[in-house]
Amino acid sequence: MNDSITDVPGIRVGHAQDLNAATGCTVVLCEQGAVPGVVVCGGAPGTRETDCLRPENIVSRIHAVFLSGGSAYGLQCAGGIMRYLEERGVGFDLGVAKVPIVAGAVLQDLALGDATVRPDESMGYEACRRASEQTKAQGNVGAGTGANIGRMAGTVLGDTKGGLGTASRGVGGLIVGAVVAVNCNGDVVDPDTGAILAGTLRPDGSGFADAMKMLGDETLPYQPLFPVNTTIGVVATNARLDKAMATRVAIMAQDGYARTIRPAHTLGDGDSVFCMATGEVNADPSQIGAIAAELLARAVVKAVKAAESLHGLPAYTDLVKKGIAK
């Protein structure tokens, strides 16, 4: 076990990124197909194919989920992922062609780096080409490359660097894994102590402004456009689930965001969680969902702690050195 979503048999993960532009793409591949579910709890999502994953709709298997920077522009990654899968004969069989089912979500990282460079088809294809069953990369990789945390001040200048995190757990024959790109408006907190690990900094950089205190300030000015960020993730399991129960797992997994992000699910967050079930073992969906929430929470913390400063945006390790974070 590598404490990575790739510990789930049949799941491969690949990353592609541009550090100069501060953006990237992460793809979770399951070429044999996985039963999907998805839940979107934020008010500003950017997603692809979430309707076809709903339990009442016909598609029963998904072949890839991508997480991408670039805001809505990043949805172009899907074209490259579909091309990669089509070349390998993977997809929903229509008789005349096989159509890969590729879902995904994007985060807003345009304020960091170069806003004119975004993940596209070529980056989606490259992420697939690099996909591996062993990868456990975290921090400034893939969709976490340009991630930033704490937009409550309305500008990237008060943020902390976000990133990508992954985690897994085995219980008997059951394996559950998670990967998440952390780019939230709220603060990221340690779920055990409540201490802020990353978030909006005070104007003088002396400490955290504390998002909940800011929202509780009666003098807080009205913002017709709430800052737009999001946290997006995937949970995978080797359990046997139908689409309804995969959706239930995704619902429960969202608790991982609520435990580590304060506040979560704001008007300006997308906060999406996808589920992929490969169908190898029988397991209780409630057990899987509870573990998934725990893993998403741990992956959020790991993403923050693995992130590195980029384009002047301080990371957790920088704040520890200054005595701001612990």
C-alpha positions as a printed NumPy array, in Angstrom:
array([[  0.   ,   0.   ,   0.   ],
       [  1.342,   3.41 ,  -1.029],
       [ -1.33 ,   5.471,   0.765],
       [ -2.538,   6.461,  -2.693],
       [ -5.718,   6.027,  -4.72 ],
       [ -3.654,   3.818,  -7.041],
       [ -3.731,   1.143,  -4.313],
       [ -7.185,   0.298,  -5.687],
       [ -6.574,  -2.443,  -8.302],
       [ -7.306,  -1.294, -11.839],
       [ -6.889,   2.4  , -11.046],
       [ -4.089,   4.356, -12.722],
       [ -3.318,   8.034, -12.149],
       [ -1.363,  10.433, -14.337],
       [ -0.386,  14.079, -14.029],
       [  0.719,  16.767, -16.454],
       [  1.508,  20.339, -15.496],
       [  3.111,  23.635, -16.489],
       [  4.913,  25.173, -13.499],
       [  5.547,  28.453, -15.293],
       [  1.861,  28.904, -16.072],
       [  0.886,  27.373, -12.688],
       [ -1.727,  24.953, -13.98 ],
       [ -2.14 ,  21.265, -14.671],
       [ -4.331,  18.21 , -15.096],
       [ -4.75 ,  14.931, -13.194],
       [ -6.494,  11.911, -14.709],
       [ -7.826,   8.84 , -12.903],
       [ -8.091,   5.991, -15.412],
       [-10.064,   2.754, -15.15 ],
       [ -9.942,   1.288, -18.637],
       [-11.99 ,  -1.788, -17.745],
       [-14.747,   0.551, -16.539],
       [-15.991,   1.514, -13.093],
       [-19.48 ,   2.11 , -11.75 ],
       [-19.726,   5.876, -11.182],
       [-21.338,   8.311,  -8.793],
       [-20.943,  12.044,  -8.276],
       [-22.096,  14.774,  -5.906],
       [-21.607,  18.512,  -6.405],
       [-22.154,  20.622,  -3.289],
       [-20.593,  23.987,  -4.158],
       [-22.278,  26.955,  -5.792],
       [-19.779,  27.489,  -8.619],
       [-19.   ,  24.115, -10.226],
       [-17.277,  23.499, -13.532],
       [-17.983,  19.909, -14.542],
       [-18.362,  17.494, -17.443],
       [-20.715,  14.485, -17.86 ],
       [-22.139,  14.659, -14.343],
       [-25.687,  14.182, -15.68 ],
       [-24.83 ,  10.863, -17.333],
       [-23.546,   9.58 , -13.977],
       [-26.921,  10.046, -12.304],
       [-28.438,   6.689, -11.236],
       [-31.496,   7.001, -13.499],
       [-29.442,   7.439, -16.676],
       [-28.233,   4.726, -19.029],
       [-24.427,   4.844, -18.803],
       [-23.35 ,   2.231, -16.267],
       [-19.553,   2.477, -16.534],
       [-17.036,   5.281, -16.611],
       [-13.501,   5.02 , -17.993],
       [-11.829,   8.147, -16.627],
       [-12.3  ,  11.101, -14.316],
       [-10.099,  14.165, -14.659],
       [ -9.359,  17.02 , -12.289],
       [ -8.018,  20.14 , -13.967],
       [ -6.976,  23.714, -13.494],
       [ -7.855,  26.43 , -15.982],
       [-11.42 ,  27.105, -14.836],
       [-13.934,  26.22 , -17.585],
       [-11.129,  26.241, -20.167],
       [ -9.69 ,  23.162, -18.446],
       [-12.654,  21.065, -19.578],
       [-10.8  ,  20.778, -22.912],
       [ -8.617,  18.117, -21.261],
       [-11.405,  15.63 , -21.911],
       [-10.705,  15.599, -25.656],
       [ -7.174,  14.325, -25.155],
       [ -8.291,  11.738, -22.613],
       [-10.975,  10.47 , -24.993],
       [ -8.44 ,  10.234, -27.808],
       [ -6.064,   8.212, -25.608],
       [ -8.825,   5.78 , -24.618],
       [-10.25 ,   5.518, -28.145],
       [ -6.812,   4.535, -29.458],
       [ -6.947,   1.597, -27.031],
       [-10.45 ,   0.5  , -27.984],
       [-11.943,   1.635, -24.674],
       [-15.465,   3.029, -24.502],
       [-19.237,   2.616, -24.508],
       [-19.983,   0.383, -27.481],
       [-22.379,   2.016, -29.942],
       [-21.751,  -0.565, -32.632],
       [-20.244,   1.915, -35.072],
       [-17.809,   3.288, -32.509],
       [-16.732,   3.007, -28.902],
       [-17.205,   6.234, -26.962],
       [-15.05 ,   6.645, -23.834],
       [-17.047,   7.997, -20.909],
       [-14.911,  10.738, -19.392],
       [-16.192,  12.904, -16.575],
       [-14.353,  15.614, -14.714],
       [-14.252,  18.876, -12.831],
       [-12.144,  22.02 , -12.966],
       [-10.803,  24.499, -10.448],
       [-10.044,  28.191, -10.828],
       [ -6.265,  28.78 , -10.846],
       [ -6.083,  31.571, -13.447],
       [ -4.963,  34.212, -10.928],
       [ -1.618,  32.461, -10.37 ],
       [  0.981,  32.185, -13.116],
       [ -0.125,  32.821, -16.709],
       [ -3.896,  33.034, -17.189],
       [ -3.539,  32.631, -20.961],
       [ -2.093,  29.112, -20.644],
       [ -4.638,  26.464, -19.626],
       [ -4.878,  22.682, -19.616],
       [ -5.975,  21.478, -23.047],
       [ -6.328,  18.299, -25.111],
       [ -2.58 ,  17.787, -25.337],
       [ -2.165,  18.072, -21.567],
       [ -5.04 ,  15.634, -21.005],
       [ -3.41 ,  13.154, -23.383],
       [ -0.02 ,  13.591, -21.72 ],
       [ -1.515,  12.967, -18.279],
       [ -2.924,   9.671, -19.617],
       [  0.394,   8.746, -21.2  ],
       [  2.096,   9.205, -17.81 ],
       [ -0.546,   7.258, -15.881],
       [  0.736,   4.571, -13.543],
       [ -0.501,   2.156, -10.902],
       [  2.367,   3.248,  -8.658],
       [  2.183,   7.035,  -8.698],
       [  1.776,   8.753,  -5.343],
       [  2.899,  12.27 ,  -6.306],
       [  1.446,  15.107,  -4.231],
       [  1.671,  18.866,  -3.85 ],
       [  2.444,  20.948,  -6.931],
       [  1.5  ,  18.305,  -9.493],
       [ -1.389,  17.894, -11.903],
       [ -4.517,  19.759, -10.884],
       [ -2.775,  20.905,  -7.701],
       [ -0.092,  22.871,  -9.545],
       [ -1.8  ,  26.268,  -9.425],
       [ -4.143,  25.58 ,  -6.523],
       [ -4.459,  28.305,  -3.889],
       [ -6.283,  28.393,  -0.586],
       [ -8.127,  31.224,   1.144],
       [ -9.715,  33.677,  -1.272],
       [-11.78 ,  35.368,   1.411],
       [ -9.859,  38.619,   0.894],
       [-10.909,  38.526,  -2.76 ],
       [ -7.375,  38.382,  -4.136],
       [ -4.709,  35.723,  -4.624],
       [ -2.234,  37.976,  -2.767],
       [ -3.675,  36.904,   0.597],
       [ -3.706,  33.204,  -0.192],
       [ -1.701,  30.151,   0.821],
       [ -0.504,  27.603,  -1.748],
       [ -2.809,  24.646,  -2.242],
       [ -2.026,  21.348,  -3.926],
       [ -2.904,  17.75 ,  -4.683],
       [ -3.167,  15.008,  -2.056],
       [ -3.973,  11.307,  -2.04 ],
       [ -4.652,   8.616,   0.565],
       [ -5.899,   5.04 ,   0.844],
       [ -6.957,   2.413,   3.371],
       [ -7.524,  -1.316,   3.29 ],
       [ -9.987,  -3.165,   5.541],
       [ -9.754,  -6.888,   4.926],
       [-10.272,  -7.314,   1.18 ],
       [-11.852,  -3.862,   0.801],
       [ -9.662,  -1.028,  -0.509],
       [-10.721,   2.607,  -0.695],
       [ -8.621,   5.455,  -2.076],
       [ -8.974,   9.18 ,  -2.647],
       [ -7.273,  11.964,  -4.575],
       [ -8.115,  15.642,  -4.175],
       [ -7.052,  19.021,  -5.562],
       [ -7.393,  21.601,  -2.787],
       [ -8.191,  25.111,  -4.016],
       [-10.823,  26.251,  -1.515],
       [-12.118,  29.665,  -0.447],
       [-12.129,  28.712,   3.215],
       [ -9.276,  27.806,   5.547],
       [ -7.88 ,  24.278,   5.705],
       [ -7.796,  23.079,   9.302],
       [ -6.365,  20.095,  11.131],
       [ -9.481,  17.947,  11.782],
       [ -8.052,  16.736,  15.102],
       [ -7.047,  20.094,  16.599],
       [ -8.95 ,  22.701,  14.572],
       [ -5.67 ,  24.581,  13.978],
       [ -5.513,  26.465,  10.67 ],
       [ -2.946,  24.979,   8.287],
       [ -3.589,  27.193,   5.259],
       [ -5.91 ,  30.024,   4.348],
       [ -6.329,  33.767,   4.006],
       [ -3.469,  35.688,   5.604],
       [ -3.726,  39.013,   7.389],
       [ -2.727,  42.001,   5.21 ],
       [  0.614,  42.303,   7.036],
       [  1.296,  38.563,   6.688],
       [  1.627,  38.112,  10.445],
       [ -0.905,  35.281,  10.697],
       [ -4.172,  33.87 ,   9.456],
       [ -7.149,  36.197,   9.16 ],
       [ -9.461,  33.257,  10.062],
       [-12.216,  32.845,   7.475],
       [-14.945,  32.167,  10.031],
       [-14.082,  35.316,  11.975],
       [-14.183,  37.281,   8.729],
       [-17.622,  35.89 ,   7.893],
       [-18.823,  36.625,  11.422],
       [-17.78 ,  40.279,  11.227],
       [-20.891,  42.468,  11.087],
       [-18.925,  45.057,   9.109],
       [-18.091,  42.576,   6.341],
       [-19.054,  44.295,   3.072],
       [-21.57 ,  42.671,   0.761],
       [-19.897,  40.906,  -2.185],
       [-22.21 ,  40.388,  -5.168],
       [-19.543,  38.092,  -6.662],
       [-18.226,  35.72 ,  -4.016],
       [-14.58 ,  34.664,  -4.583],
       [-14.512,  31.692,  -6.965],
       [-12.408,  28.658,  -6.017],
       [-13.144,  24.973,  -5.473],
       [-12.009,  21.616,  -4.127],
       [-12.44 ,  18.649,  -6.452],
       [-11.752,  14.984,  -5.787],
       [-12.231,  11.331,  -6.651],
       [-12.774,   8.351,  -4.384],
       [-12.254,   4.847,  -5.758],
       [-12.943,   1.435,  -4.317],
       [-12.696,  -2.199,  -5.343],
       [-16.192,  -2.746,  -3.929],
       [-19.205,  -3.898,  -5.913],
       [-21.697,  -1.003,  -6.059],
       [-24.511,   0.13 ,  -8.317],
       [-24.786,   3.76 ,  -9.416],
       [-27.15 ,   4.69 ,  -6.585],
       [-24.786,   3.35 ,  -3.935],
       [-21.741,   4.877,  -5.655],
       [-23.577,   8.19 ,  -5.427],
       [-24.267,   7.529,  -1.739],
       [-20.533,   6.974,  -1.181],
       [-19.807,  10.303,  -2.907],
       [-22.37 ,  12.028,  -0.661],
       [-20.747,  10.641,   2.481],
       [-17.261,  11.431,   1.176],
       [-18.163,  15.144,   1.008],
       [-17.971,  15.091,   4.823],
       [-14.201,  14.955,   4.372],
       [-14.341,  18.472,   2.962],
       [-16.502,  19.72 ,   5.819],
       [-14.076,  18.306,   8.4  ],
       [-11.037,  20.062,   6.951],
       [-12.298,  23.151,   5.107],
       [-13.897,  26.015,   7.013],
       [-16.286,  27.036,   5.516],
       [-16.919,  24.439,   2.81 ],
       [-19.53 ,  24.4  ,   0.014],
       [-19.706,  28.19 ,  -0.321],
       [-21.353,  30.056,  -3.178],
       [-17.939,  30.392,  -4.828],
       [-16.775,  26.779,  -4.405],
       [-17.471,  23.879,  -6.786],
       [-16.799,  21.118,  -4.231],
       [-17.325,  18.026,  -6.374],
       [-16.633,  14.39 ,  -5.461],
       [-16.697,  11.525,  -7.972],
       [-16.853,   7.85 ,  -7.016],
       [-15.462,   4.955,  -9.075],
       [-16.262,   1.372,  -8.019],
       [-14.435,  -1.464,  -9.791],
       [-16.673,  -4.277,  -8.458],
       [-14.326,  -6.905,  -7.045],
       [-15.561,  -7.408,  -3.469],
       [-18.806,  -7.082,  -1.543],
       [-18.858,  -4.338,   1.081],
       [-21.344,  -2.162,   2.943],
       [-21.778,   1.213,   1.179],
       [-22.02 ,   2.965,   4.555],
       [-18.659,   1.511,   5.56 ],
       [-17.135,   2.607,   2.254],
       [-18.593,   6.117,   2.544],
       [-17.343,   6.55 ,   6.097],
       [-13.837,   5.475,   5.094],
       [-13.973,   7.68 ,   1.996],
       [-14.791,  10.747,   4.107],
       [-11.86 ,   9.964,   6.391],
       [ -9.536,   9.547,   3.412],
       [-10.656,  12.738,   1.682],
       [-10.021,  14.661,   4.894],
       [ -6.556,  13.147,   5.199],
       [ -5.817,  13.788,   1.526],
       [ -6.763,  17.469,   1.953],
       [ -4.267,  17.822,   4.818],
       [ -1.597,  15.92 ,   2.873],
       [ -2.133,  18.192,  -0.146],
       [ -1.489,  21.29 ,   1.951],
       [  1.58 ,  19.861,   3.669],
       [  3.107,  18.635,   0.39 ],
       [  2.589,  21.922,  -1.474],
       [  5.539,  24.183,  -2.256],
       [  5.697,  27.935,  -2.755],
       [  5.055,  28.973,  -6.351],
       [  5.125,  32.406,  -7.984],
       [  5.558,  34.033,  -4.584],
       [  2.586,  32.324,  -2.96 ],
       [  3.694,  30.919,   0.421],
       [  3.153,  27.253,   1.241],
       [  2.495,  25.485,   4.535],
       [  6.196,  24.794,   5.091],
       [  6.989,  28.504,   4.727],
       [  4.31 ,  29.378,   7.285],
       [  5.659,  26.783,   9.725],
       [  9.098,  28.4  ,   9.528],
       [  7.525,  31.773,  10.336],
       [  5.587,  30.32 ,  13.27 ],
       [  2.227,  31.051,  11.592],
       [  1.238,  27.399,  11.082],
       [  2.053,  24.302,  13.1  ]])
